Amino acid sequence: MIRKQRECVLEKVKEISRSHIVYPGLKEFETQASVKPESIPGLREAGWDPSQPTANDADGSEEDSLQETLRDLLTAIRKHGSAWPFHEAVDENEVPDYYQVIKDPIDLTTMESRLGNGYYKSKDMFIADLKRTCARSVAP
């Protein structure tokens, strides 16, 4: 019964969508790195409109959105009551052997600086630094 329901749903999807149509790959990519969207067979039929922005037209808006999200997140983390030990780098005068034990130190101020300089190109890079920040509170 479930199989028949699935088949029925797929048939209805095919009636209103062209997502089931698979076009062959473009041979142009074998000889050149980029292709004009207008030359891609089936793109217009799939609903593409030349007025739609492309990745090249975005001018970094996706990256700007990432930076804004990370900035908001870092601000929220900084405001958390338990985050105070991670605000600044450890003072070597207060903890003389810290940099011998922690080889790759990171703190929230350094992360803010990196964020301002566009260092974080992905959320994974940001998360890695954040994990390192938290890990430094645990004895090795």
C-alpha positions as CSV (number, residue, x, y, z in Angstrom):
1,M,0.0,0.0,0.0
2,I,2.8,2.4,0.9
3,R,4.5,1.6,-2.5
4,K,1.3,2.5,-4.3
5,Q,1.0,5.8,-2.4
6,R,4.6,6.6,-3.2
7,E,4.1,5.9,-6.9
8,C,1.0,8.1,-6.9
9,V,2.8,11.0,-5.2
10,L,5.7,10.7,-7.7
11,E,3.4,10.8,-10.6
12,K,1.7,13.9,-9.2
13,V,5.1,15.5,-8.8
14,K,6.0,14.7,-12.4
15,E,2.8,16.4,-13.5
16,I,3.7,19.8,-11.9
17,S,7.5,19.6,-11.9
18,R,10.4,18.9,-14.2
19,S,12.7,17.9,-11.4
20,H,12.7,14.3,-12.7
21,I,14.3,15.3,-16.1
22,V,18.0,14.7,-16.1
23,Y,20.1,16.4,-18.8
24,P,23.5,15.2,-19.9
25,G,26.6,16.9,-18.6
26,L,28.1,19.8,-20.5
27,K,31.0,19.0,-22.8
28,E,32.1,22.7,-22.6
29,F,33.4,22.1,-19.1
30,E,35.9,19.6,-20.6
31,T,37.6,22.5,-22.5
32,Q,36.8,25.6,-20.5
33,A,36.3,26.6,-16.9
34,S,33.2,28.7,-17.2
35,V,30.1,28.6,-19.3
36,K,27.5,31.3,-20.0
37,P,24.2,30.3,-18.4
38,E,22.2,31.1,-21.6
39,S,24.2,28.3,-23.4
40,I,23.2,25.6,-21.0
41,P,20.6,23.3,-22.6
42,G,17.5,22.8,-20.5
43,L,18.2,25.7,-18.1
44,R,15.5,27.9,-19.3
45,E,13.1,24.9,-19.5
46,A,13.9,24.2,-15.8
47,G,12.7,27.7,-14.9
48,W,15.9,29.8,-15.0
49,D,15.4,33.4,-15.8
50,P,18.4,35.6,-17.0
51,S,17.3,38.3,-14.6
52,Q,18.1,36.0,-11.6
53,P,21.4,36.8,-9.9
54,T,24.3,34.3,-10.4
55,A,27.0,33.4,-7.9
56,N,29.3,35.9,-9.8
57,D,26.7,38.7,-9.4
58,A,26.5,38.2,-5.6
59,D,29.6,40.3,-4.9
60,G,30.2,38.4,-1.6
61,S,26.7,38.8,-0.2
62,E,26.8,35.2,1.0
63,E,30.2,35.8,2.6
64,D,28.8,39.0,4.1
65,S,25.9,37.1,5.6
66,L,28.3,34.5,7.1
67,Q,30.4,37.3,8.6
68,E,27.3,39.0,10.1
69,T,26.0,35.7,11.5
70,L,29.4,34.9,13.0
71,R,29.7,38.4,14.5
72,D,26.3,38.1,16.1
73,L,27.3,34.7,17.5
74,L,30.6,35.9,18.8
75,T,28.9,38.9,20.5
76,A,26.4,36.5,22.2
77,I,29.2,34.2,23.4
78,R,31.1,37.2,24.7
79,K,28.1,38.4,26.7
80,H,27.6,34.9,28.3
81,G,28.4,35.1,32.0
82,S,30.8,32.1,31.9
83,A,32.8,33.5,28.9
84,W,34.9,36.0,30.9
85,P,38.0,33.7,31.1
86,F,38.2,33.6,27.3
87,H,37.8,37.3,26.5
88,E,41.5,38.0,26.3
89,A,44.7,36.1,25.7
90,V,46.4,34.6,28.7
91,D,49.0,36.9,30.2
92,E,52.4,35.1,30.1
93,N,53.4,37.1,33.3
94,E,50.5,35.6,35.2
95,V,50.9,32.0,33.8
96,P,54.6,31.7,32.7
97,D,54.3,28.1,31.3
98,Y,51.0,28.6,29.6
99,Y,52.4,28.9,26.1
100,Q,54.6,25.9,26.6
101,V,51.6,23.8,27.4
102,I,49.1,25.4,24.9
103,K,50.9,25.5,21.5
104,D,48.1,27.0,19.5
105,P,46.3,29.5,21.8
106,I,43.1,31.3,20.9
107,D,40.7,33.7,22.7
108,L,37.6,35.7,21.8
109,T,39.5,38.9,21.2
110,T,41.7,37.1,18.6
111,M,38.6,35.6,17.1
112,E,37.0,39.1,16.8
113,S,40.2,40.3,15.1
114,R,40.1,37.4,12.7
115,L,36.4,38.0,11.9
116,G,37.1,41.6,11.2
117,N,40.0,40.7,8.8
118,G,37.8,38.2,6.9
119,Y,39.8,35.2,8.1
120,Y,36.7,33.0,8.5
121,K,35.6,31.8,5.1
122,S,33.3,29.1,6.5
123,K,31.4,28.3,9.7
124,D,33.7,25.3,10.1
125,M,36.7,27.5,10.5
126,F,34.9,29.6,13.1
127,I,33.7,26.4,15.0
128,A,37.3,25.0,15.0
129,D,38.6,28.2,16.7
130,L,35.7,28.2,19.1
131,K,36.3,24.6,20.1
132,R,40.0,25.4,20.6
133,T,39.0,28.3,22.8
134,C,36.9,26.0,25.0
135,A,39.4,23.2,24.9
136,R,42.1,25.4,26.4
137,S,40.2,25.4,29.7
138,V,40.7,21.7,30.0
139,A,44.1,20.4,31.3
140,P,45.9,18.4,28.6
